[in-house]
Amino acid sequence: MKWKQSLKLVSVISLVQLITLSSAFASLLTFDFEATKHYEQENIYNYDRNERVYGETQYTPITPVNLSLTYDIDFNSAPSDSFWWDTVDHKGYGEENIEEGKHYSYYSSAFRADLITQETPFTNELKLLMPLEDDSPAGTSSSNPSIWFFSTVVTDIATGDIIQEESYEYFKLNHGKGFQNDPDDLWYHHSIEVWMILPTFFTMAEANQYSVSEIQTFLSDRQDLNIIYNEQIDIADYSENDSSKNTLIGYTAKGTHVFEVPEPSTLAIFALAMLGFVSRRAVL
């Protein structure tokens, strides 16, 4: 009989480990926004000069609209050190250069982030501006659901001081899809973006050495984030050989965020109770 009790004990321990480990890195990031503006903008990209020229953005006030977005972020497969890491679920990149007496240090890191609420009050309206996607053999591109963390630290080489007005950190959450039905058609891309911009307090030596836990800390602890919601349709015309024209139509909002790492679930607590019960039976 004891071997059966031992088997039960091993089974319950395995269940507890499975549940607790699966939730250890699960993270939900929720935003509450108030949208107040509709906007349109055109820009031209010149391929010969590798230059984009933006036209003036036209803003139109709208009746305030409240909306909420929740992202499920997967930190589970990310390594403890994200520098120069490249996998399906996580990417890290760092770079430094010197220009005009300044030392620039750049860092970026990406994790998978699925948008749970995939529509807003504006989504269907904006998608009506897109034709239906057909089965034509043309270039189709889709943007992966992701959260990007960027850092730029600029230091004065002569003094060693951080130049705050040129240094910043930000998160960008992206969810969208783009396609064109034929090589001669316009290219359409619908996207929902969230930008979280914050001042940086890191030194040059620390700039390219962020760990996953530090990035999580930014999301949970920093309350000085400037959070901007942006949902838009990007319509691109590539008919000119030396340039392309993009028309952006969308909505913008400001908001607040809540970042939470869920506690062990009720099922995990039940499994722990079962572990205690089976352990007691095994001893008896």
C-alpha positions as CSV (number, residue, x, y, z in Angstrom):
1,M,0.0,0.0,0.0
2,K,2.9,2.3,0.7
3,W,4.0,2.4,-2.9
4,K,0.5,3.6,-3.9
5,Q,0.7,6.4,-1.3
6,S,4.1,7.3,-2.6
7,L,2.7,7.4,-6.2
8,K,-0.1,9.7,-5.0
9,L,2.4,12.0,-3.3
10,V,4.6,12.2,-6.4
11,S,1.5,13.0,-8.6
12,V,0.3,15.8,-6.3
13,I,3.8,17.3,-6.1
14,S,4.0,17.3,-9.9
15,L,0.6,19.0,-10.1
16,V,1.6,21.7,-7.7
17,Q,4.9,22.3,-9.6
18,L,3.1,22.5,-12.9
19,I,0.5,25.0,-11.7
20,T,2.9,27.2,-9.7
21,L,5.5,27.3,-12.5
22,S,3.0,28.0,-15.2
23,S,1.8,31.1,-13.3
24,A,5.2,32.3,-12.0
25,F,5.9,34.4,-15.1
26,A,2.4,35.1,-16.3
27,S,1.7,38.8,-16.4
28,L,-1.4,40.9,-17.2
29,L,-1.0,44.6,-18.2
30,T,-4.2,46.5,-18.2
31,F,-4.8,50.1,-19.5
32,D,-7.7,52.4,-19.0
33,F,-7.9,55.2,-21.6
34,E,-10.0,58.2,-22.5
35,A,-9.9,58.9,-26.2
36,T,-10.4,62.6,-27.1
37,K,-9.0,63.1,-30.6
38,H,-9.3,61.9,-34.2
39,Y,-6.3,62.6,-36.4
40,E,-5.1,62.4,-40.0
41,Q,-1.6,62.8,-41.3
42,E,0.3,62.2,-44.6
43,N,4.0,61.5,-45.0
44,I,6.3,60.9,-47.9
45,Y,9.3,58.5,-47.8
46,N,12.1,59.2,-50.3
47,Y,14.1,56.0,-51.0
48,D,17.0,57.8,-52.7
49,R,17.6,60.1,-49.7
50,N,16.5,57.5,-47.1
51,E,14.3,60.3,-45.6
52,R,10.7,60.6,-44.4
53,V,9.0,63.9,-44.5
54,Y,5.9,64.2,-42.2
55,G,3.0,66.6,-43.1
56,E,1.1,68.5,-40.4
57,T,-1.2,66.3,-38.3
58,Q,-4.8,67.4,-38.3
59,Y,-6.6,66.8,-35.0
60,T,-10.4,66.8,-34.6
61,P,-11.9,66.7,-31.0
62,I,-14.3,63.9,-30.3
63,T,-16.7,63.2,-27.5
64,P,-14.5,61.5,-24.9
65,V,-14.7,57.7,-25.2
66,N,-13.5,55.3,-22.4
67,L,-11.8,52.1,-23.4
68,S,-9.8,49.4,-21.7
69,L,-7.0,47.1,-23.1
70,T,-5.5,44.1,-21.4
71,Y,-2.3,42.3,-22.6
72,D,-1.1,38.9,-21.5
73,I,2.7,39.1,-21.5
74,D,4.8,35.9,-21.8
75,F,8.0,36.2,-19.7
76,N,8.1,32.5,-19.2
77,S,10.7,31.7,-21.9
78,A,12.8,34.8,-21.5
79,P,16.3,34.2,-20.1
80,S,17.5,36.1,-17.0
81,D,19.8,38.2,-19.1
82,S,18.2,39.5,-22.3
83,F,21.2,41.1,-24.0
84,W,21.8,39.8,-27.5
85,W,19.2,37.1,-27.2
86,D,17.0,36.0,-30.1
87,T,14.2,33.4,-29.9
88,V,10.6,33.1,-31.1
89,D,9.2,34.6,-27.8
90,H,12.0,37.0,-26.8
91,K,14.5,39.2,-28.6
92,G,17.2,41.4,-27.1
93,Y,19.6,43.8,-28.9
94,G,22.2,46.3,-27.7
95,E,24.4,48.8,-29.5
96,E,26.7,51.7,-28.8
97,N,28.3,54.5,-30.8
98,I,30.0,57.9,-30.5
99,E,28.9,61.0,-32.4
100,E,29.8,64.7,-31.9
101,G,31.2,64.3,-28.5
102,K,28.4,62.1,-27.2
103,H,28.3,58.5,-26.2
104,Y,25.0,56.8,-27.3
105,S,23.9,53.5,-25.8
106,Y,20.8,51.7,-27.2
107,Y,19.0,48.7,-25.9
108,S,15.8,46.9,-27.0
109,S,14.1,43.8,-25.8
110,A,10.8,42.2,-27.0
111,F,8.4,39.7,-25.5
112,R,5.2,38.1,-26.8
113,A,2.2,40.1,-25.6
114,D,-1.3,38.9,-26.7
115,L,-4.0,41.6,-26.7
116,I,-7.0,40.0,-24.9
117,T,-9.3,42.8,-25.9
118,Q,-8.7,42.8,-29.6
119,E,-11.3,45.5,-30.5
120,T,-12.0,49.0,-29.3
121,P,-14.9,51.3,-30.0
122,F,-13.0,52.5,-33.1
123,T,-11.7,49.2,-34.5
124,N,-14.6,48.3,-36.8
125,E,-14.9,51.9,-38.1
126,L,-11.2,52.0,-39.1
127,K,-11.3,48.5,-40.7
128,L,-14.1,49.6,-42.9
129,L,-11.4,51.7,-44.7
130,M,-9.7,48.5,-45.7
131,P,-10.8,46.2,-48.6
132,L,-11.4,42.6,-47.9
133,E,-8.2,40.5,-48.0
134,D,-8.4,37.9,-50.9
135,D,-6.3,35.0,-51.9
136,S,-4.1,36.8,-54.5
137,P,-0.4,35.7,-54.5
138,A,0.9,39.1,-53.2
139,G,3.0,40.2,-50.4
140,T,1.1,40.0,-47.1
141,S,2.7,41.0,-43.8
142,S,1.4,40.7,-40.3
143,S,2.8,42.3,-37.2
144,N,3.4,39.9,-34.2
145,P,1.6,40.8,-30.9
146,S,4.5,42.0,-28.8
147,I,5.8,44.4,-26.2
148,W,9.0,46.2,-26.9
149,F,11.2,47.8,-24.3
150,F,13.6,50.5,-25.6
151,S,16.3,52.4,-23.8
152,T,18.5,55.3,-25.1
153,V,21.2,56.7,-22.8
154,V,23.3,59.6,-24.1
155,T,26.4,60.7,-22.2
156,D,28.6,63.8,-22.6
157,I,32.0,62.3,-23.2
158,A,33.8,65.3,-21.8
159,T,32.0,65.4,-18.4
160,G,30.6,61.8,-18.2
161,D,27.1,63.3,-17.4
162,I,23.9,61.8,-18.8
163,I,22.2,64.2,-21.1
164,Q,18.6,63.9,-19.8
165,E,16.8,65.7,-22.6
166,E,18.2,63.1,-25.1
167,S,17.9,60.0,-22.9
168,Y,14.7,58.1,-22.4
169,E,13.1,54.7,-22.0
170,Y,9.8,53.5,-23.3
171,F,7.6,50.5,-23.9
172,K,5.7,49.9,-27.1
173,L,2.8,47.4,-27.3
174,N,1.8,46.5,-30.8
175,H,-1.1,44.5,-32.2
176,G,-2.1,44.7,-35.9
177,K,-2.2,43.2,-39.4
178,G,-1.2,44.5,-42.8
179,F,-1.8,43.3,-46.3
180,Q,-2.1,44.2,-50.0
181,N,-4.2,42.0,-52.3
182,D,-2.0,42.7,-55.4
183,P,1.4,44.1,-56.1
184,D,-0.2,47.1,-57.7
185,D,-2.7,47.7,-54.9
186,L,-2.4,50.0,-51.9
187,W,-1.0,48.5,-48.8
188,Y,-3.2,48.6,-45.7
189,H,-2.2,48.1,-42.0
190,H,-4.5,48.4,-39.0
191,S,-2.7,48.7,-35.7
192,I,-3.4,49.2,-32.0
193,E,-0.4,50.6,-30.2
194,V,0.3,51.6,-26.6
195,W,3.3,53.8,-25.9
196,M,4.7,54.1,-22.3
197,I,7.4,56.8,-22.1
198,L,9.5,57.5,-19.0
199,P,12.7,59.3,-18.1
200,T,15.8,57.2,-17.6
201,F,18.0,57.2,-14.5
202,F,20.4,54.5,-15.6
203,T,24.1,55.0,-16.1
204,M,26.0,54.3,-19.3
205,A,27.5,51.1,-17.8
206,E,24.0,49.8,-16.9
207,A,22.3,50.8,-20.2
208,N,22.9,47.6,-22.2
209,Q,22.6,45.1,-19.3
210,Y,18.9,44.9,-18.5
211,S,17.6,41.7,-17.1
212,V,14.0,40.4,-17.6
213,S,13.2,41.0,-13.9
214,E,14.3,44.7,-14.3
215,I,12.0,45.1,-17.2
216,Q,9.2,43.7,-15.2
217,T,10.0,46.1,-12.4
218,F,9.7,49.0,-14.7
219,L,6.2,48.0,-15.6
220,S,5.1,47.4,-12.0
221,D,6.8,50.1,-10.1
222,R,7.1,53.1,-12.3
223,Q,4.2,55.5,-11.9
224,D,5.6,58.3,-14.0
225,L,4.8,56.7,-17.3
226,N,3.4,58.9,-20.0
227,I,0.9,56.4,-21.5
228,I,-0.5,57.0,-25.0
229,Y,-3.0,54.9,-27.0
230,N,-2.9,55.0,-30.7
231,E,-5.2,53.1,-33.1
232,Q,-4.9,53.8,-36.8
233,I,-5.1,52.7,-40.4
234,D,-1.9,53.2,-42.4
235,I,-2.6,53.3,-46.2
236,A,0.5,53.2,-48.3
237,D,0.9,54.0,-52.0
238,Y,4.1,52.6,-53.6
239,S,3.2,53.5,-57.2
240,E,6.1,56.0,-57.4
241,N,9.5,54.5,-58.1
242,D,11.5,56.8,-55.9
243,S,9.1,57.4,-53.0
244,S,6.0,56.1,-51.2
245,K,3.1,58.0,-49.7
246,N,1.4,57.0,-46.4
247,T,-1.9,58.3,-45.1
248,L,-2.5,57.7,-41.4
249,I,-6.1,57.9,-40.0
250,G,-6.8,57.1,-36.4
251,Y,-7.6,58.0,-32.8
252,T,-5.4,58.9,-29.8
253,A,-5.9,58.8,-26.0
254,K,-4.0,59.0,-22.7
255,G,-4.5,56.7,-19.8
256,T,-3.2,54.8,-16.8
257,H,-1.9,51.2,-16.3
258,V,-2.1,48.3,-13.8
259,F,0.5,45.6,-14.0
260,E,-0.1,42.3,-12.1
261,V,1.6,39.0,-11.7
262,P,-1.2,36.6,-10.7
263,E,-1.0,34.8,-7.4
264,P,-1.2,31.0,-7.4
265,S,-4.7,30.0,-8.4
266,T,-7.4,28.4,-6.3
267,L,-6.5,25.1,-8.0
268,A,-2.9,25.5,-6.9
269,I,-4.1,26.1,-3.3
270,F,-6.3,23.0,-3.5
271,A,-3.3,21.0,-4.8
272,L,-1.2,22.2,-1.9
273,A,-3.9,21.0,0.5
274,M,-4.0,17.7,-1.2
275,L,-0.2,17.5,-0.9
276,G,-0.5,17.9,2.9
277,F,-3.3,15.4,3.2
278,V,-1.4,12.7,1.1
279,S,1.8,13.4,3.0
280,R,0.0,12.9,6.3
281,R,-1.5,9.6,5.0
282,A,1.9,8.5,3.8
283,V,3.4,9.1,7.3
284,L,0.5,7.2,9.0
